[in-house]
């Protein structure tokens, strides 16, 4: 079997590809090779000998679906890929749209639909939560600085200023909000989300939905250390049934298909959990779920192959992940292989 995985950018804001691959390789049932799909020649996962057996440069989907598919088809002609597991938000629409064509050339996927991805988007999430009785911070969409001026009076500073795809900042006054509005919109476009700020502790759930409304597995984690980019650099599995129940309810309502991450904040005053975001793929900390007894990446591979997967009912509480940096020494020849030939093979 050959499984292709994206998101090998294992840097200060790491992609989920490397931990997804680790989970798959940890399964005693897996026998095969891993093909890395990378967008940049310096994605560290391509050079890590125990991660991908071979890695190929692919173009950004924003450059057009036709050249994107042609590159994938060319790689498939060499590698004969069985399953592709995309792990990055910005590429999911492209892979979802191309999944029928990928199936025609023998490549299976297990992805949410375009409609599911749209509903959980940051600009749609508040409406979804209101309709389904899920507590979430109030937010408005601002498509111009004038709409930011007209921010409803019930939204008091501080507020969170968020991009529709990435980036979030806390603004303590209008001047900061306007500055963050310009910074995010220039990078990620409009609209900008202005969200009620809830002060409290951050919690996350990684989960896998089978596409019928059933939750194959879910693990809750409390962040222990957060970087200046808002990324969890350490976390511990916790026993919090309320978080698991909310996550299962979301998966049931959306009939979610594939991996997902649910981001929550627990109000420091009321103890109430607020849903902040739904990320439509496994998070970079998904290997904690593997370590706690739920190998969700391998279960996703099984579902992609059409196999029956029993639901995970429990996981170990008190398992901690701590992310760290490691200087990987390699040869310039490998970098040259990627930049010139568009492929590198790890012997």
WOLINTA-V484537 format. One record per backbone hydrogen bond with DSSP energy under -0.5 kcal/mol. CO is the residue of the C=O (numbers start at 0). NH is the residue of the N-H. Records with the same first field share a line. If there is no record, write none. Layout:
CO: NH / NH
This chain:
0: 32
1: 81 / 82
2: 34
3: 84
4: 36
6: 16 / 17
7: 9 / 44
8: 10 / 14
10: 13
15: 19
16: 20
17: 21
18: 22
19: 23
20: 24
21: 25
22: 26
23: 26
26: 29
32: 2
33: 35 / 52 / 53
34: 4
35: 37 / 55
36: 6
37: 57
39: 42
41: 43
42: 45
43: 46 / 47
44: 51
46: 48
47: 50 / 51
52: 345
53: 35
54: 343
55: 37
59: 62
60: 63
63: 67
64: 68
65: 69
66: 70
67: 71
68: 72
69: 73
70: 74
71: 75
72: 76
73: 77
74: 77 / 78
75: 79
81: 107
82: 3
83: 85
84: 5
87: 90 / 91
88: 91 / 92
90: 94
91: 95
92: 96
93: 97
94: 98
95: 98
97: 101
98: 102
99: 103
100: 104
101: 104 / 106
102: 105
105: 107
107: 83
112: 116
113: 117
114: 118
115: 119
117: 120
119: 277
120: 123 / 124
123: 127
124: 128
125: 129
126: 130
127: 131
128: 132 / 133
129: 132
134: 274
137: 195
139: 193
140: 142
141: 191
143: 147
144: 148
145: 149
147: 150
151: 154
153: 155
157: 196
158: 170
159: 161 / 194
160: 168
161: 192
163: 121
166: 162
168: 160 / 170
170: 157 / 158
172: 176
173: 177
174: 178
175: 179
176: 180
177: 181
178: 182
179: 183
180: 184
181: 185
182: 186
183: 186 / 187 / 188
184: 188
191: 141 / 193
192: 161 / 194
193: 139
194: 159
195: 197
196: 198
197: 199
198: 267
200: 265
201: 222
202: 263
203: 220
204: 261
205: 218
206: 259
207: 215 / 216
208: 257
213: 209 / 215
215: 311
216: 207
218: 205
219: 237
220: 203
221: 235
224: 232 / 233
226: 229
230: 226 / 232
232: 322
233: 223 / 224
234: 320
235: 221
236: 317
237: 239
239: 242 / 243
240: 244
241: 245
242: 246
243: 247
244: 248
245: 249
246: 250
247: 251
248: 252
249: 253
250: 254 / 255
255: 210 / 257
257: 208
259: 206
260: 262 / 278
261: 204
262: 275 / 276
263: 202
264: 266 / 273
265: 200
266: 270
271: 266
273: 264 / 275
274: 136
276: 262
278: 260 / 280
282: 285
284: 287
285: 288 / 289
286: 290
287: 291
288: 293
289: 292
291: 315
292: 294
293: 295
294: 298
295: 299
296: 300
297: 301
298: 302
299: 303
300: 304
301: 306
302: 305
315: 318
318: 236
320: 234
325: 327
326: 328
327: 329
330: 333 / 334
331: 335
332: 336
333: 337
334: 338
335: 339 / 340
336: 340 / 341 / 342
337: 341
341: 56
343: 54
344: 346
